[in-house]
């Protein structure tokens, strides 16, 4: 079997991302930024750290120097200027404090700095005189507009999700356990991705609005809202399709399904730069929540990329506005006991200068 190869982030795009980060650092008076999340390391250096048992890091200096720390000083890092290596194991036994081993080579660099930004866990014990600045939210906005190589990466994960849904349609039937579904679908995702998964989930429960797979058999008459996130080299799609377990949806289920399909059509008629995410949420909520006594009880969507949920947030708790380059998941849903237990349909979109491009095209039918 010839498996596909996931696309690689480009050196040129990674250097452009470094330039954006450098401009931000100048504005915030940061001497450096430290990333220890392998997804963020990849975004900055184009180095993908495959080994999940061990950490990696990038230290990006204000002068534009990108320093990678990983197992090998010969690592394939297209956009790193220096590569520092550390020993994560002794005769194949992992050392007790991997974070300390990882960051030890960086201490000579850190000791020359004063103010350093971090996205994720800060490590002030490494250099106590440093001022550590949490840039986690700012970093989401900094990488909000997706570059071409990032969009290609997301397209690849969507293709893998399509294979997952094709498999789900094939094997879903009364009596199959959620755990068996989970296992077969994960195997399908790995083969379709052509790589180990960097992320996987989310919802595999039959007869409920969603949740982790259980040792429980799917029952005739139930609906199963598969909410599938396939992550490959850090980038992650987020798609939902709802299927009838026995392939014979009731009239109530079909009517609710049609209502959610109509909401996706309403949304697509409005998607464009400048649209208030809160306004869009409130419009869809008014059309779904309370319809025939059913509920719409979660956000309408969110940005996707290196994290499961990114900006912009289609959520009344925030006040984001759509911009060109946003890559978003939109997921209207409707739930009620009579539906056993609800319908959720999710598409992925790229917001463009003139409107949008829908990146997901797997059929929406029950």
Secondary structure per residue as TSV (DSSP state, phi and psi in degrees):
chain	resnum	aa	ss	phi	psi
A	1	X	-	360.0	127.6
A	2	X	-	-90.5	106.8
A	3	X	-	-86.9	148.5
A	4	X	-	-69.1	157.0
A	5	X	-	-105.7	133.2
A	6	X	-	-67.2	145.1
A	7	X	-	-65.8	149.2
A	8	X	-	-99.9	137.5
A	9	X	-	-61.3	144.7
A	10	X	-	-90.5	151.9
A	11	X	H	-63.1	-42.4
A	12	X	H	-63.0	-44.2
A	13	X	H	-68.2	-36.8
A	14	X	H	-63.9	-38.7
A	15	X	H	-65.6	-36.2
A	16	X	H	-65.6	-38.8
A	17	X	H	-65.9	-38.3
A	18	X	H	-61.5	-38.8
A	19	X	H	-64.5	-39.0
A	20	X	H	-64.8	-42.5
A	21	X	H	-64.8	-39.7
A	22	X	H	-63.1	-40.9
A	23	X	H	-63.5	-40.9
A	24	X	H	-62.5	-42.8
A	25	X	H	-62.3	-38.5
A	26	X	H	-63.0	-42.4
A	27	X	H	-63.7	-37.3
A	28	X	H	-96.0	3.3
A	29	X	T	58.1	49.1
A	30	X	-	-102.6	135.1
A	31	X	S	-79.5	-26.3
A	32	X	E	-165.1	165.6
A	33	X	E	-129.2	135.1
A	34	X	E	-114.0	124.4
A	35	X	E	-114.2	131.7
A	36	X	-	-122.5	6.2
A	37	X	S	-90.2	126.0
A	38	X	H	-63.0	-27.8
A	39	X	H	-64.7	-43.7
A	40	X	H	-71.1	-35.1
A	41	X	H	-59.8	-42.8
A	42	X	H	-63.0	-46.2
A	43	X	H	-54.8	-40.8
A	44	X	H	-85.1	-39.0
A	45	X	H	-113.3	-9.1
A	46	X	S	64.6	19.9
A	47	X	-	-102.1	120.0
A	48	X	-	-98.5	119.7
A	49	X	-	-91.0	104.5
A	50	X	-	-74.1	-33.4
A	51	X	-	-76.7	113.4
A	52	X	T	-80.9	-14.3
A	53	X	T	-79.4	-16.8
A	54	X	S	-126.1	150.8
A	55	X	-	-90.3	168.6
A	56	X	-	-140.6	172.5
A	57	X	E	-155.5	155.7
A	58	X	E	-128.9	135.7
A	59	X	E	-111.8	117.7
A	60	X	E	-108.8	117.4
A	61	X	E	-88.9	157.7
A	62	X	T	-63.3	-21.9
A	63	X	T	-83.1	2.6
A	64	X	S	95.4	5.2
A	65	X	-	-80.8	128.0
A	66	X	E	-107.1	116.8
A	67	X	E	-109.3	122.9
A	68	X	E	-102.7	137.7
A	69	X	E	-120.3	121.8
A	70	X	E	-154.9	-167.3
A	71	X	S	-71.8	-30.1
A	72	X	-	-127.7	136.7
A	73	X	T	-79.3	2.8
A	74	X	T	-111.0	21.3
A	75	X	-	-61.7	149.3
A	76	X	-	-83.7	88.1
A	77	X	-	-121.9	98.8
A	78	X	T	-66.7	-26.2
A	79	X	T	-124.9	29.0
A	80	X	-	-105.5	140.5
A	81	X	S	-91.8	-31.1
A	82	X	E	-135.2	144.7
A	83	X	E	-124.5	122.0
A	84	X	E	-108.9	140.1
A	85	X	E	-111.6	154.9
A	86	X	-	-138.4	162.5
A	87	X	-	-101.9	109.6
A	88	X	-	-84.8	-8.4
A	89	X	E	-150.2	161.2
A	90	X	E	-124.3	113.9
A	91	X	T	50.0	43.2
A	92	X	T	76.9	3.7
A	93	X	E	-96.3	124.2
A	94	X	E	-63.7	139.7
A	95	X	-	-67.9	159.9
A	96	X	S	-67.5	-38.9
A	97	X	-	-122.2	89.5
A	98	X	H	-66.6	-35.8
A	99	X	H	-61.5	-42.0
A	100	X	H	-65.9	-41.6
A	101	X	H	-63.8	-40.5
A	102	X	H	-60.9	-46.2
A	103	X	H	-89.4	-11.0
A	104	X	H	-54.6	-44.0
A	105	X	T	-64.5	-18.1
A	106	X	T	-87.0	-16.2
A	107	X	H	-56.6	-41.6
A	108	X	H	-59.5	-31.5
A	109	X	H	-75.5	-44.0
A	110	X	H	-63.8	-33.9
A	111	X	T	-65.3	-16.4
A	112	X	T	-92.7	-2.2
A	113	X	-	-105.3	165.6
A	114	X	S	-119.9	-43.2
A	115	X	E	-133.0	120.1
A	116	X	E	-131.8	135.7
A	117	X	E	-92.6	144.8
A	118	X	E	-135.8	141.2
A	119	X	S	-113.9	106.5
A	120	X	S	112.6	-140.0
A	121	X	-	-78.8	125.7
A	122	X	-	-82.2	153.3
A	123	X	-	-129.0	67.4
A	124	X	G	-63.0	-20.0
A	125	X	G	-70.3	-12.3
A	126	X	G	-71.4	-39.4
A	127	X	S	-151.6	93.3
A	128	X	T	-64.6	-22.8
A	129	X	T	-80.9	-9.1
A	130	X	S	-71.6	148.8
A	131	X	E	-97.6	117.6
A	132	X	E	-95.9	129.4
A	133	X	E	-119.7	123.9
A	134	X	E	-77.7	113.8
A	135	X	-	-112.5	19.7
A	136	X	H	-56.2	-49.0
A	137	X	H	-70.6	-43.5
A	138	X	H	-57.6	-37.2
A	139	X	H	-66.2	-34.3
A	140	X	H	-61.8	-44.4
A	141	X	H	-68.1	-34.3
A	142	X	H	-63.4	-36.9
A	143	X	T	-104.5	18.1
A	144	X	-	-62.6	-48.1
A	145	X	S	-76.5	116.8
A	146	X	-	-81.9	136.9
A	147	X	-	-80.3	168.0
A	148	X	H	-58.9	-40.0
A	149	X	H	-69.6	-29.3
A	150	X	H	-71.4	-39.7
A	151	X	H	-63.6	-41.0
A	152	X	H	-60.4	-39.4
A	153	X	H	-63.3	-41.8
A	154	X	H	-67.9	-40.4
A	155	X	H	-57.0	-40.0
A	156	X	H	-62.4	-42.3
A	157	X	H	-69.4	-30.9
A	158	X	H	-67.8	-40.2
A	159	X	H	-61.0	-38.8
A	160	X	H	-65.2	-39.8
A	161	X	H	-64.0	-36.9
A	162	X	H	-58.6	-41.4
A	163	X	H	-64.1	-37.2
A	164	X	H	-62.7	-45.2
A	165	X	H	-69.2	-33.5
A	166	X	H	-61.2	-43.2
A	167	X	H	-66.1	-41.1
A	168	X	H	-60.7	-41.9
A	169	X	H	-61.1	-35.0
A	170	X	H	-72.6	-39.2
A	171	X	H	-105.9	-13.7
A	172	X	-	-69.5	124.7
A	173	X	-	-162.4	160.2
A	174	X	T	-56.6	136.4
A	175	X	T	100.7	-21.8
A	176	X	-	-73.4	139.9
A	177	X	B	-83.2	152.1
A	178	X	H	-62.2	-35.4
A	179	X	H	-64.3	-41.4
A	180	X	H	-65.4	-42.1
A	181	X	H	-57.0	-49.3
A	182	X	H	-55.7	-48.1
A	183	X	H	-65.3	-44.7
A	184	X	H	-67.7	-37.1
A	185	X	H	-72.4	-36.4
A	186	X	H	-64.5	-42.1
A	187	X	H	-61.3	-40.5
A	188	X	H	-62.7	-42.0
A	189	X	H	-62.8	-41.0
A	190	X	H	-64.4	-45.6
A	191	X	H	-63.2	-42.6
A	192	X	H	-68.4	-33.5
A	193	X	H	-76.2	-27.9
A	194	X	T	71.4	23.8
A	195	X	S	-163.7	163.4
A	196	X	-	-65.4	147.5
A	197	X	E	-81.3	136.1
A	198	X	E	-93.6	-7.9
A	199	X	E	-160.5	150.1
A	200	X	E	-162.4	139.2
A	201	X	E	160.3	-169.1
A	202	X	E	-127.2	-41.5
A	203	X	E	-116.6	130.1
A	204	X	-	-139.3	17.5
A	205	X	-	-92.9	136.9
A	206	X	B	-92.9	136.3
A	207	X	S	79.4	8.9
A	208	X	S	-133.8	166.2
A	209	X	S	-65.8	-15.9
A	210	X	-	155.3	165.7
A	211	X	-	151.0	173.8
A	212	X	S	-69.5	153.4
A	213	X	-	-60.9	143.0
A	214	X	-	-123.0	167.7
A	215	X	S	-81.8	69.7
A	216	X	-	-144.5	140.1
A	217	X	B	-85.4	138.2
A	218	X	-	-66.4	141.6
A	219	X	-	-111.6	146.1
A	220	X	T	-56.6	139.7
A	221	X	T	92.7	-15.9
A	222	X	-	-85.0	159.4
A	223	X	E	-106.0	149.5
A	224	X	E	-127.5	105.7
A	225	X	E	-83.0	95.7
A	226	X	E	-74.6	115.2
A	227	X	E	-108.1	101.9
A	228	X	E	-106.9	120.2
A	229	X	E	-112.7	113.6
A	230	X	E	-102.7	120.0
A	231	X	E	-108.2	129.2
A	232	X	E	-133.1	119.2
A	233	X	T	50.4	44.0
A	234	X	T	92.3	-32.1
A	235	X	E	-86.9	145.5
A	236	X	E	-142.4	128.4
A	237	X	-	-85.4	170.2
A	238	X	-	-151.1	106.1
A	239	X	E	-135.6	144.2
A	240	X	E	-129.8	136.5
A	241	X	E	-133.0	144.2
A	242	X	E	-112.3	128.6
A	243	X	E	-120.4	145.5
A	244	X	E	-78.0	128.1
A	245	X	T	-59.5	-42.4
A	246	X	T	-99.9	4.1
A	247	X	S	72.6	14.3
A	248	X	-	-129.9	69.8
A	249	X	-	-62.2	145.0
A	250	X	-	-74.5	168.6
A	251	X	H	-59.8	-39.5
A	252	X	H	-64.3	-43.5
A	253	X	H	-64.6	-41.0
A	254	X	H	-66.1	-39.1
A	255	X	H	-66.1	-42.0
A	256	X	H	-65.3	-40.4
A	257	X	H	-60.5	-44.9
A	258	X	H	-62.2	-37.1
A	259	X	H	-62.5	-42.4
A	260	X	H	-69.4	-38.2
A	261	X	H	-59.6	-42.3
A	262	X	H	-61.7	-35.5
A	263	X	H	-67.2	-37.9
A	264	X	H	-62.3	-37.7
A	265	X	H	-66.3	-40.4
A	266	X	H	-58.9	-44.5
A	267	X	H	-63.7	-47.0
A	268	X	H	-63.0	-29.6
A	269	X	H	-69.7	-16.0
A	270	X	H	-110.5	-15.7
A	271	X	-	-64.9	121.1
A	272	X	-	-170.6	159.7
A	273	X	T	-58.8	144.0
A	274	X	T	93.1	-9.4
A	275	X	-	-73.1	131.5
A	276	X	B	-71.3	123.8
A	277	X	H	-65.2	-36.2
A	278	X	H	-65.3	-43.2
A	279	X	H	-62.5	-42.1
A	280	X	H	-63.4	-44.0
A	281	X	H	-57.1	-49.7
A	282	X	H	-62.3	-36.6
A	283	X	H	-64.2	-48.4
A	284	X	H	-68.2	-38.4
A	285	X	H	-58.7	-40.9
A	286	X	H	-66.2	-24.8
A	287	X	H	-88.6	-23.5
A	288	X	H	-107.7	-47.2
A	289	X	T	-69.2	118.1
A	290	X	T	95.8	-9.4
A	291	X	G	-64.3	119.9
A	292	X	G	53.8	26.8
A	293	X	G	83.9	4.1
A	294	X	-	-87.3	173.5
A	295	X	B	-121.8	145.6
A	296	X	-	-118.2	111.4
A	297	X	-	-129.4	29.1
A	298	X	S	-149.3	178.2
A	299	X	-	-60.3	166.1
A	300	X	S	-90.7	-16.9
A	301	X	E	159.8	-167.8
A	302	X	E	-172.6	165.4
A	303	X	E	-70.4	155.8
A	304	X	-	-129.3	161.2
A	305	X	S	164.5	-112.1
A	306	X	S	-86.5	-20.2
A	307	X	S	-115.4	154.6
A	308	X	S	-58.3	-39.2
A	309	X	S	-125.2	124.5
A	310	X	E	-129.8	175.1
A	311	X	E	-76.8	149.0
A	312	X	E	-79.9	160.7
A	313	X	E	-114.7	119.9
A	314	X	E	-89.1	78.3
A	315	X	S	-156.0	130.6
A	316	X	T	-67.3	-11.1
A	317	X	T	-77.8	-7.9
A	318	X	S	-128.7	175.3
A	319	X	-	-136.2	55.5
A	320	X	-	-84.7	158.6
A	321	X	B	-129.1	136.5
A	322	X	-	-64.8	142.2
A	323	X	-	-134.5	153.0
A	324	X	T	-56.8	137.5
A	325	X	T	96.3	-10.9
A	326	X	-	-65.8	137.7
A	327	X	E	-117.4	113.0
A	328	X	E	-127.7	151.8
A	329	X	E	-107.9	131.6
A	330	X	E	-122.5	127.9
A	331	X	-	-139.9	73.6
A	332	X	-	-66.0	149.0
A	333	X	E	-151.1	162.9
A	334	X	E	-146.2	137.0
A	335	X	E	-138.4	146.4
A	336	X	-	-176.7	151.8
A	337	X	G	-57.4	-36.9
A	338	X	G	-65.6	-21.0
A	339	X	G	-86.4	-14.1
A	340	X	T	49.0	52.6
A	341	X	T	-138.0	-4.6
A	342	X	E	170.3	173.9
A	343	X	E	-121.8	128.5
A	344	X	E	-136.4	131.8
A	345	X	-	-128.2	134.1
A	346	X	B	-134.7	131.3
A	347	X	E	-119.9	157.0
A	348	X	E	-111.6	135.1
A	349	X	E	-131.7	147.1
A	350	X	E	-106.4	122.7
A	351	X	E	-81.7	128.0
A	352	X	-	-111.9	175.7
A	353	X	S	-60.9	-32.1
A	354	X	S	-105.1	-6.0
A	355	X	S	165.2	-106.3
A	356	X	E	-157.6	161.8
A	357	X	E	-124.5	123.9
A	358	X	E	-80.7	123.3
A	359	X	-	-91.5	-19.7
A	360	X	-	-106.4	137.7
A	361	X	-	-139.7	10.7
A	362	X	S	-64.0	139.4
A	363	X	-	-54.5	149.0
A	364	X	-	-93.5	-3.8
A	365	X	-	-65.7	155.6
A	366	X	-	-72.7	360.0
